[in-house]
Amino acid sequence: MPDEPKLAPRPNWLLACGSGCAVLVIAGIVSGVLAYRLGTKAMEASRNQLRDEVQQEYDALKEKNAVPAEHRDFYDAAVAESQRGTVGTWGLLLYLGGIIIPLKDGQLTADEWRAAQAARGLLQQDPAPSPRAFANFVSQHPVLQADIDKLKVQREEQGQAEQGL
């Protein structure tokens, strides 16, 4: 029997294509998990910074005697509630903008007091409100909008100062 020519092995295109797709899928899953982990760490760092800011701002206001004596228990309790780990970023912004910032000018108006009580009530029911719930609440309490705007200006000034502008 003469030597039969040997055929070159044909690559299995299905196996090659499937392996390539599997590598892409695994790479996508790994990158998605990493992005999620890094994102949650960054958000947690932001929440911790806001939590510290609420406490520091309130401590500074107490030192200046800017917290009305008749409302001190309310504000002490509200700030203590803001320090819980269950309070979300929007909740902390509401504590800061709706409860702390109105005290900074040294005069707490009746509207600001009512808004602070309403903000605390909302945050007791839902310590991690959604951005929509935050926006709805602020729109229902116009006095808070001015305080939130003050907070925005303050943050912009801090950002400019940090950048050396």
C-alpha positions as CSV (number, residue, x, y, z in Angstrom):
1,M,0.0,0.0,0.0
2,P,1.5,3.2,-1.1
3,D,1.9,6.0,1.4
4,E,-1.3,7.9,1.5
5,P,-0.9,11.6,1.7
6,K,-1.7,12.9,5.2
7,L,-4.2,15.6,5.4
8,A,-3.3,18.6,7.5
9,P,-5.6,18.8,10.6
10,R,-8.3,21.4,10.1
11,P,-8.8,23.8,13.0
12,N,-12.1,23.5,14.6
13,W,-13.4,27.0,14.0
14,L,-16.3,26.5,16.4
15,L,-14.0,25.7,19.2
16,A,-11.7,28.6,18.4
17,C,-14.6,31.1,18.1
18,G,-16.2,29.8,21.3
19,S,-13.0,30.1,23.3
20,G,-12.6,33.7,22.1
21,C,-16.1,34.6,23.1
22,A,-15.7,32.9,26.5
23,V,-12.5,35.0,27.2
24,L,-14.4,38.2,26.3
25,V,-17.4,37.3,28.5
26,I,-15.1,36.5,31.4
27,A,-13.1,39.7,30.9
28,G,-16.4,41.6,30.8
29,I,-17.7,40.1,34.0
30,V,-14.4,40.7,35.8
31,S,-14.3,44.3,34.7
32,G,-17.9,44.8,35.7
33,V,-17.3,43.4,39.2
34,L,-14.2,45.6,39.6
35,A,-16.0,48.7,38.5
36,Y,-18.9,48.0,40.9
37,R,-16.5,47.5,43.8
38,L,-14.5,50.6,43.1
39,G,-17.7,52.6,42.6
40,T,-19.2,51.5,45.9
41,K,-15.9,52.3,47.7
42,A,-15.9,55.8,46.3
43,M,-19.5,56.3,47.2
44,E,-18.9,55.1,50.8
45,A,-15.9,57.4,51.1
46,S,-18.2,60.3,49.9
47,R,-20.8,59.3,52.5
48,N,-18.2,59.2,55.3
49,Q,-16.9,62.6,54.3
50,L,-20.5,64.0,54.3
51,R,-21.2,62.3,57.7
52,D,-18.1,63.9,59.2
53,E,-19.0,67.3,57.7
54,V,-22.5,67.2,59.3
55,Q,-20.9,66.5,62.7
56,Q,-18.2,69.1,62.3
57,E,-20.5,71.8,61.1
58,Y,-22.9,71.1,64.0
59,D,-20.1,71.1,66.6
60,A,-18.9,74.4,65.2
61,L,-22.4,75.9,65.4
62,K,-22.7,74.6,69.0
63,E,-19.4,76.3,70.0
64,K,-20.7,79.6,68.5
65,N,-24.0,79.2,70.4
66,A,-25.8,79.3,67.1
67,V,-28.2,76.4,68.0
68,P,-31.3,77.8,69.8
69,A,-31.4,76.4,73.3
70,E,-35.1,75.5,72.9
71,H,-34.3,73.3,69.9
72,R,-31.0,71.9,71.0
73,D,-32.4,68.4,71.9
74,F,-34.0,68.2,68.4
75,Y,-30.7,69.1,66.7
76,D,-28.6,66.8,68.9
77,A,-30.9,63.9,68.0
78,A,-31.0,64.8,64.3
79,V,-27.2,64.9,64.1
80,A,-26.9,61.7,66.0
81,E,-29.3,60.1,63.5
82,S,-27.2,61.4,60.6
83,Q,-24.2,59.4,61.9
84,R,-25.9,56.0,61.4
85,G,-24.5,53.8,58.6
86,T,-27.9,53.4,57.0
87,V,-28.1,57.1,56.0
88,G,-27.5,57.5,52.3
89,T,-25.8,60.3,50.4
90,W,-29.0,62.2,49.6
91,G,-30.1,61.8,53.2
92,L,-26.8,63.3,54.4
93,L,-27.2,66.2,52.0
94,L,-30.7,66.8,53.4
95,Y,-29.3,66.7,56.9
96,L,-26.7,69.2,55.9
97,G,-28.8,71.5,53.7
98,G,-32.1,71.2,55.5
99,I,-31.1,71.0,59.2
100,I,-27.5,72.4,59.6
101,I,-27.1,75.2,57.0
102,P,-30.2,77.1,58.2
103,L,-28.5,77.6,61.6
104,K,-25.4,79.2,60.1
105,D,-26.8,82.7,59.8
106,G,-27.6,82.7,63.5
107,Q,-31.3,83.2,63.0
108,L,-33.7,80.3,62.6
109,T,-36.9,81.4,61.0
110,A,-40.3,79.7,61.6
111,D,-40.2,78.4,58.0
112,E,-36.7,77.0,58.5
113,W,-37.7,75.3,61.7
114,R,-40.8,73.7,60.1
115,A,-38.7,72.5,57.2
116,A,-36.0,71.1,59.5
117,Q,-38.7,69.2,61.4
118,A,-40.2,67.9,58.1
119,A,-36.7,66.9,56.8
120,R,-36.0,65.0,60.0
121,G,-39.4,63.3,59.7
122,L,-38.7,62.2,56.2
123,L,-35.2,61.0,57.1
124,Q,-36.6,59.0,60.0
125,Q,-39.0,57.2,57.7
126,D,-36.4,56.8,54.9
127,P,-32.7,57.5,55.8
128,A,-31.6,56.8,52.3
129,P,-34.0,58.8,50.0
130,S,-33.6,58.7,46.3
131,P,-32.6,61.7,44.3
132,R,-36.2,62.1,43.2
133,A,-37.5,62.0,46.8
134,F,-34.9,64.6,47.7
135,A,-35.9,66.9,44.8
136,N,-39.6,66.5,45.6
137,F,-39.0,67.3,49.3
138,V,-37.0,70.4,48.5
139,S,-39.6,71.6,46.0
140,Q,-42.3,71.3,48.7
141,H,-40.2,73.4,51.1
142,P,-39.0,76.5,49.2
143,V,-37.0,77.8,52.2
144,L,-34.8,74.8,51.8
145,Q,-34.0,75.6,48.2
146,A,-32.1,78.7,49.3
147,D,-30.2,76.7,51.9
148,I,-29.3,74.1,49.4
149,D,-28.1,76.8,47.0
150,K,-25.9,78.2,49.9
151,L,-24.5,74.7,50.3
152,K,-23.7,74.5,46.5
153,V,-22.0,77.9,46.6
154,Q,-20.0,76.8,49.7
155,R,-18.9,73.6,47.9
156,E,-17.9,75.4,44.7
157,E,-15.8,77.9,46.8
158,Q,-14.1,75.0,48.6
159,G,-13.4,73.3,45.2
160,Q,-11.9,76.5,43.8
161,A,-9.8,77.0,46.9
162,E,-8.5,73.4,46.7
163,Q,-7.6,73.9,43.1
164,G,-5.7,77.1,43.9
165,L,-8.0,79.4,41.9
